[in-house]
Amino acid sequence: MIPKTLKAELALIGITLIWGTTFPLTKYLEATMDPVTLLFYRFSSATVLLGIYLALKRKNIFQGYKDGLILGVLLWLVFICQMVGLRDTTASNSGFITGLFVVTVPLCGFFINRQIPTPAQGIGAILALFGLWLLTGGTTSANRGDIITLGTAMSSGVYIVLAEPYTRRAKNIFALTFQQFFICAILSGLYAVVTDLSFVIPNAMALFSGLYLTLFATLLCLLVQMWGQKYTSPIRASLIFALEPVVAAALSWAFIGETFSFSQAIGGSLILAAMVVTVLPVKKFKVV
């Protein structure tokens, strides 16, 4: 029988591959509609679909709502900081700063759970960080967009660390996920209204791309993430999620003609190596 931890990590790898496919789509859609509006439609649609499912199953959608509220706000901050920050910085800066969650997760784990990373996890984080630098080109300068994007890395760190205990004590993963979708939809809609953004869907391509992002990158992926994080550590999960820019870079090279250099290939290989290193059997330490 396959251990649940292995199943969970394979599932997390699977959703990371799906997230990697969203980069070319999002890049296309950004030219025709505001990304915050897209975020509103993604989470609103996911809220409705999952809400219908829970209603048919006669489940309490607000069970454990405090955890859902906290995770929902953090998840929204992950997305909104990246999207707003990207307006004032480069794609390479955004990609690298966003990937800093490989460092913020162990830091948040220490401050929240008083857990010190194992030597293997520390080495894995360093390898992943260096790999991200090579893959994205690092940062070329610091500006307002970079500072805002840093909020994504920090929010991701707290989100991934809290997701483990919250999913373990949740009586219904579907309800916990619904609550996050609902919070993200409300906050995205309010942001769009306050900043006077257009809600117009420009064309059929945007509609079908949005459906893909809703059904797979949002609804399916977050449900799987909530289940998967019950059975693996936050640091291990963060290193798996670091595969996303590797997949995005490879697909962008294959389908939209972006360059994929030798240094980027080395960077991707280091991120893969970081995942392997953390499998080494070592003990965890806690600060009393």
N, C-alpha and C positions, 0 to 999 in steps of 0.2 A: 504494500500500500504506500502511496506517495504521501510523505509528511505534509501537514497543513501549511507549515512554514514555506516549504518548497512550492506548493500550489499557489500560495499567496504571492510569493515573489515572482513566479512566472506570470501570474495575472497582472501584477504591477508592471512588469516588463511589457506585457501586451498593451496596456493602456498608454504606456509611454510611447510606444510605436505609433499609436493612434494620434496622440498629442503632436508627435513630430510631423504628421501629415497635415496638420492644421496651419502650419506656417505659410506655405504657398497660397492657401485659400485666404487666410487673413490678410496677407499682403495684397492680394487681388481686391478684396472687399474694401480695404482701407482707401482705395482710390475712388470708390463710388459711394461709400457711406461712413459715417463716423463710427469708430470702433466701440464707443460707449453705447450708442444706439444698438449696434450689433449685440453687445453684451446683454442689453435689456431684452432683446428678442430671444436670445439663447436661453436665458434663465427663466423668462416668462413662459416660454413654450415647455421647457422641462418641468416647471412647476405645475402647469395644467395637466400634462401627461401623467406625471407621477401622482398628482392629486387624484385624478380619476381612478388610477389603479388602487390607491389606498382606500378610496371611497367604496369601490366595488368589493374590496376585501374587508370592509367595515373596520378599518384600523383607525386608531386615534392619531391624527396627524400632528398633534401637539404634545405627544408623549415625550418627556425629557426635553422640553423646549429650551431650557436654559443652555444646555450643551449645544443645541442646534443654533441658537442665537449667537453664541460666542464664535462657533466655527463659521457661521454664515458671514458675520462681519469680517472675520479674518480672511475668508475666501474672497470676499468682495475687494478688500484692500489689496490682495495679491494681484487681482486683475486690473483694478482701476489705477494703481500706482504705476504699473507697467505701461498701460495704454496712455495715460496722461504724460508720463515721463518720456515716452518715445517721441512725443511731439517736439521736444527740445534737445534730443540727443541722437546719436547714431544707432543703427541697428546692432553694430558690434558692441558698443558700450552697453546697450540695453541687455543684450544676450549674456554678456559676462557678469554684469551686476546682478541680474536676475538669478544666475547660476550660483551666486554666493551663498545660496541656502545650504550648500554642502558644508559651509562653515558655520552659518547661523543655527543650524539644527543642533550640532553638538553643544554650542554655547547656550542655546535655549534649554536643551536637555539638562545642562548643569544647573542653571539658575532655577528652573522649574522643578526638576525631579532630583536635583543634587547628584546626578549620575555623571561620572567621569568616563569619557570614551576609552575604550580599550586601545592598546598600542596599534593593533591592526586597523581599528576604525580611524585613529588619528592619521596613520599613514595613508589610508584610503582617501580621507578628506583632502590631504595635501596633494595626492596624485590627481584627484578629480579637479581640484582648484587649478593646478598647473595645466591639466588637459583642457579645461575651459578657456584658459588664457590663450593657449595655442589655437584652439578651435575658433574662438570669436575674434582674436586679435587683441584681446585685453581692452583697456581704456586708453584713449588718446588724450583726453582732457576731462576736467571736472566742470560741470555746469548745473544749472537748475534741474534739467531733466535727469541727470545722473543721481542727484540727491533724492528726487521723487521716486526714481526707480529703486533706490536702496530700500524704500518702504516695502517693495515686493519681496526682496530677500529676507527682510526682518519678519514680515507677516507670514511668509512661507515657513520660516523656521519655527515660529510659535504654532502655526497651524499643524504642521507635520508632527510636532512633539505632542500636542494636545489630542490629535486624532487617535493616537493609540489608546489611551485610557478611556476616552469618550466612546469609541466604538466598542470597546470591551464591555462597558457597562450599559450600553444602549440595548433596550429590549426589542427595538425594531430599527434596523439599519435603514430601511426605506423611509421611515418617518424622519429619522435624523437627516437623511439626504434631502428630503422634501423641504425641511425647514431651512436648510442652507440655500436651496434654490429660491425659495420664497423671499428670504432676506436680500439675496443678491439682486433679484428682480426689482424689489421695492427701491433699494438704494440706487440702482442703475437708472430706474425711471425718474426718480427725484433729481438725480444729477443731470440727466438729460433735459428735464423741464427747467431747472434753475439756470442752466447754461444755454438754454434756448437752442437745443440741437434738433435737427429734423428727424422725424420718425418714418420718413418715406423709404420704402424698399425700392431701389432704382430699377431693377430688371429681374428677369426670370433666373438668371445665373446667380444673382445675389440670394434669391429665395431658396434655390436648391442647395447652395453652399451653406446657407444658414440652417437648413434642415439637417444637413450632415453634421454640422457643428453641434446642433441641439441633441440629435439622437445618439451620436457616437461620442463626440469629444466632451459632451457635458453629461447627459443622462447616463449613458453606459459607463463612462470612465469614472465618474465620481462614485457611483454605486459600487463599482469594483474596488476603487481606492478605499472606500469606507470598510469594505469587507477585508481587503488585503492587509490593511494596517493593524488589524486585530492580531495578526499572527507573525509580524516581523517588527524589528526595532525601527525607531524613527531615523537613525543614522543610516541603516541599511536601505530604508525606503528612499531617503534623500539621494543616495548614490545611484539607485535605480532610476529615479526621476532625472538625474543628470544626463541620462542617455537621450533625453528629448532634443537638445540642440544638435547632437550627433546625427540623429535621424533627420531632423529638419535640414541640416546642411547637405546631407547626402541626397535627399529628395529635391532640394532646391537646385543642386548641381544637375540632377538627372532630368528634371522636368521644366525648370524655368531658366536654365542656362547660367546659373551663378557659378563662380569659380570654387573649386575644392582643391586646395593646395596640399603639398606634402606635409607642411606643418600642421594643417588641420587634421590630416589623417593620423599623425602622431598624437595630436590632442585627443582625438576620439579613441585611440588605442589606450591612452592613459586612463581615460574614464572607464573603459572596460576593465582595465587592470585594477582600478580602484575597487570595483565590485568584487573581483576575485579575491583580493587581499582581505576583505572583511569577512570572508568565509572561514579564515583561519581560526581554529578552536582556542580562544583565549577567554579568560574570565572577565566579568564586568566588575567595576568597582563603584562603590557609592560613598559619598561623603556623609558621615554621621552628624 
